[in-house]
């Protein structure tokens, strides 16, 4: 019933502005019956326009057709509109008794053409939803005839729709207005707008066609002049002449010899003795003689090709005839490209900042264990892996994603803190001041933890799903965007930076850590247990790695190798930044993140190259600054 009432209201609205042409509509239906029953997107547009021009009943027919409410009565094939089991004659609007109907099912392309035809009149519909749908239809498919309708409907009570109408009107003015001054004003009104719709409206204006002309018209809108052998090759230039029937095809030397051989007559070809045919000029004379006799098709010699190329001028002409319009379009496109370049740089910077925050979060724990304790922990990546799997396990018991994340973060810290303490008590404490043995031992622990994870969780990636409020991205425009997950990781990295500084500079544990790091013997004489501090420090670094694992698992695949993807970058971050300095770690993460993204931008097809070049860069960097970006002042410089 609602569909029927909407069709009646739509027809009544059009009646105010359009005369009735029911008889004409019946003629249009009869003439295009086959097209209506089996429409083709390539040929249906004139039929739709003819139906729309008949008046309100034609508009009602189109509305029903687009809504798939148009059918054929089975008894006699009459075209009818079906609304809530009620039938009306599509041509006259007369009500009909209920009967069996075969419904017509136009495809999306045909419906798009119908929507565009109806959109012009629907722009003033009282229903804001219908006005919005009409604008959507015009945005997808519009023509010059609908520009006037759009201008008549610019005033809109809805500010958002009014702004959309004004923008669309300027876009259609650029494409279809017959006044060059109006088109130029519309182009300039966009300024440096980077919208895809604006750029799409400029592309047809700046489209070119390649031509060859003996005389260039004074009003020709030239995009570029082409010189054979320069901007265009001689072969391509002559092929252009041949395609335009301005010159005969050029015969290749091989084909020329073959054809001449077919016309040998009494020791000569075209009156030229065979002995002379080794000379190119003689072959050209023979071919010309055969042409005169009608024995061969005309073909150009090399001299004729040169003459033809010298006679013609080769140009790229704008399809748009008005030079002022194309100049305005070029200027607008240059401004747009400049802004897009700046936005791409901003987007790349955001990506680099996001990557740097991930590396920093993964490296904070290593900065504590490696930077403070001088312990090379090759199992640091497995603590990241343990944190990610902890988040996965929590989500198996807590369905609410937000609550599971709140539980997973502290639980991951507890699990990996305990694992770090166990590793320090069982392995690391026996290997202090023996870096090579420490490296080998923790490498073995790394392999064992990876295999244990495979035995428990399998080799397939496990999902760690982010809460709904972290879905999507913060989109500033068509170019600049950053996912909410990466923003959350950036915030988390800042939080842990602040916590690290507070712990190291404002707590007793931080004071004791710095004391043990500077002089373990003196610290022990002051009542501080170096063994206890080393244990807590290693546990703290491992716990932070676990939290980093939860954060990384939200956007990366959770597998037993997830930690190995970040262990190398974590070590490089600490070493490049400066061992023993949290600010150095921050600087190192920023340097590596921006450098890696920069290389990926220069060579997007090979991300492995970014890793390779980054390692080479760091090797060279360490040669000139072996203590890192921010070198610690003595062993005590572990805080700010």
Rosetta blueprint (number, residue, H / E / L):
1 X L
2 X H
3 X H
4 X H
5 X H
6 X H
7 X H
8 X H
9 X H
10 X H
11 X H
12 X H
13 X H
14 X H
15 X H
16 X L
17 X L
18 X L
19 X L
20 X L
21 X L
22 X H
23 X H
24 X H
25 X H
26 X H
27 X H
28 X H
29 X H
30 X H
31 X H
32 X L
33 X H
34 X H
35 X H
36 X H
37 X H
38 X L
39 X L
40 X L
41 X L
42 X L
43 X L
44 X L
45 X H
46 X H
47 X H
48 X H
49 X H
50 X H
51 X H
52 X H
53 X L
54 X L
55 X L
56 X H
57 X H
58 X H
59 X H
60 X H
61 X H
62 X H
63 X H
64 X H
65 X H
66 X H
67 X L
68 X L
69 X L
70 X E
71 X E
72 X E
73 X E
74 X L
75 X L
76 X L
77 X L
78 X L
79 X E
80 X E
81 X E
82 X E
83 X E
84 X L
85 X L
86 X E
87 X E
88 X E
89 X E
90 X L
91 X L
92 X L
93 X L
94 X L
95 X E
96 X E
97 X L
98 X L
99 X L
100 X L
101 X E
102 X E
103 X E
104 X L
105 X L
106 X L
107 X L
108 X H
109 X H
110 X H
111 X H
112 X H
113 X H
114 X H
115 X H
116 X H
117 X H
118 X H
119 X H
120 X H
121 X H
122 X H
123 X L
124 X L
125 X L
126 X L
127 X L
128 X H
129 X H
130 X H
131 X H
132 X H
133 X H
134 X H
135 X H
136 X H
137 X H
138 X H
139 X H
140 X H
141 X L
142 X L
143 X L
144 X L
145 X H
146 X H
147 X H
148 X H
149 X H
150 X H
151 X H
152 X H
153 X L
154 X L
155 X L
156 X L
157 X L
158 X L
159 X H
160 X H
161 X H
162 X H
163 X H
164 X H
165 X H
166 X H
167 X H
168 X H
169 X H
170 X H
171 X H
172 X H
173 X H
174 X H
175 X H
176 X H
177 X L
178 X L
179 X L
180 X H
181 X H
182 X H
183 X H
184 X H
185 X H
186 X H
187 X H
188 X H
189 X H
190 X L
191 X L
192 X L
193 X L
194 X L
195 X L
196 X H
197 X H
198 X H
199 X H
200 X H
201 X H
202 X H
203 X H
204 X L
205 X L
206 X L
207 X L
208 X E
209 X E
210 X E
211 X E
212 X E
213 X E
214 X L
215 X L
216 X L
217 X L
218 X L
219 X L
220 X L
221 X L
222 X E
223 X E
224 X E
225 X E
226 X E
227 X L
228 X E
229 X L
230 X L
231 X L
232 X E
233 X L
234 X H
235 X H
236 X H
237 X H
238 X H
239 X H
240 X H
241 X H
242 X H
243 X H
244 X L
245 X L
246 X L
247 X L
248 X L
249 X L
250 X E
251 X L
252 X L
253 X H
254 X H
255 X H
256 X H
257 X H
258 X H
259 X H
260 X H
261 X H
262 X L
263 X L
264 X L
265 X E
266 X L
267 X L
268 X E
269 X E
270 X L
271 X L
272 X E
273 X E
274 X H
275 X H
276 X H
277 X L
278 X L
279 X L
280 X H
281 X H
282 X H
283 X H
284 X H
285 X H
286 X H
287 X H
288 X H
289 X H
290 X H
291 X H
292 X H
293 X L
294 X L
295 X L
296 X L
297 X L
298 X L
299 X L
300 X E
301 X L
302 X H
303 X H
304 X H
305 X H
306 X H
307 X H
308 X H
309 X H
310 X H
311 X H
312 X L
313 X E
314 X E
315 X E
316 X E
317 X E
318 X E
319 X L
320 X L
321 X L
322 X L
323 X H
324 X H
325 X H
326 X H
327 X H
328 X H
329 X H
330 X H
331 X H
332 X H
333 X H
334 X H
335 X H
336 X H
337 X H
338 X H
339 X H
340 X H
341 X H
342 X H
343 X H
344 X H
345 X H
346 X H
347 X H
348 X H
349 X H
350 X H
351 X H
352 X H
353 X H
354 X H
355 X H
356 X H
357 X H
358 X H
359 X H
360 X H
361 X H
362 X H
363 X H
364 X H
365 X H
366 X H
367 X H
368 X H
369 X H
370 X H
371 X H
372 X H
373 X L
374 X L
375 X L
376 X L
377 X L
378 X L
379 X L
380 X H
381 X H
382 X H
383 X H
384 X H
385 X H
386 X H
387 X H
388 X H
389 X H
390 X H
391 X H
392 X H
393 X H
394 X H
395 X H
396 X H
397 X H
398 X L
399 X L
400 X L
401 X H
402 X H
403 X H
404 X H
405 X H
406 X H
407 X H
408 X H
409 X H
410 X H
411 X H
412 X H
413 X H
414 X H
415 X H
416 X H
417 X H
418 X H
419 X H
420 X H
421 X H
422 X H
423 X H
424 X H
425 X H
426 X H
427 X L
428 X H
429 X H
430 X H
431 X L
432 X L
433 X L
434 X L
435 X H
436 X H
437 X H
438 X H
439 X H
440 X H
441 X H
442 X H
443 X H
444 X H
445 X H
446 X H
447 X H
448 X H
449 X H
450 X H
451 X H
452 X H
453 X H
454 X H
455 X H
456 X H
457 X H
458 X L
459 X L
460 X L
461 X L
462 X E
463 X L
464 X L
465 X L
466 X L
467 X L
468 X H
469 X H
470 X H
471 X L
472 X L
473 X E
474 X E
475 X E
476 X L
477 X L
478 X L
479 X L
480 X L
481 X E
482 X E
483 X E
484 X H
485 X H
486 X H
487 X H
488 X H
489 X H
490 X H
491 X H
492 X H
493 X H
494 X H
495 X H
496 X H
497 X H
498 X H
499 X H
500 X H
501 X H
502 X H
503 X H
504 X H
505 X H
506 X H
507 X L
508 X H
509 X H
510 X H
511 X H
512 X H
513 X H
514 X H
515 X H
516 X H
517 X H
518 X H
519 X L
520 X H
521 X H
522 X H
523 X H
524 X H
525 X H
526 X L
527 X L
528 X L
529 X L
530 X H
531 X H
532 X H
533 X H
534 X H
535 X H
536 X H
537 X H
538 X H
539 X H
540 X H
541 X H
542 X H
543 X H
544 X H
545 X H
546 X H
547 X H
548 X H
549 X H
550 X H
551 X H
552 X H
553 X H
554 X L
555 X L
556 X L
557 X L
558 X E
559 X L
560 X L
561 X L
562 X L
563 X L
564 X H
565 X H
566 X H
567 X H
568 X H
569 X H
570 X H
571 X H
572 X H
573 X H
574 X H
575 X H
576 X H
577 X H
578 X L
579 X L
580 X L
581 X L
582 X H
583 X H
584 X H
585 X H
586 X H
587 X H
588 X H
589 X H
590 X H
591 X H
592 X H
593 X H
594 X H
595 X H
596 X H
597 X H
598 X H
599 X H
600 X H
601 X H
602 X H
603 X L
604 X L
605 X L
606 X L
607 X H
608 X H
609 X H
610 X H
611 X H
612 X H
613 X H
614 X H
615 X H
616 X H
617 X H
618 X H
619 X H
620 X H
621 X H
622 X H
623 X H
624 X H
625 X L
626 X L
627 X L
628 X L
629 X L
630 X L
631 X L
632 X L
633 X L
634 X L
635 X L
636 X L
637 X L
638 X L
639 X L
640 X L
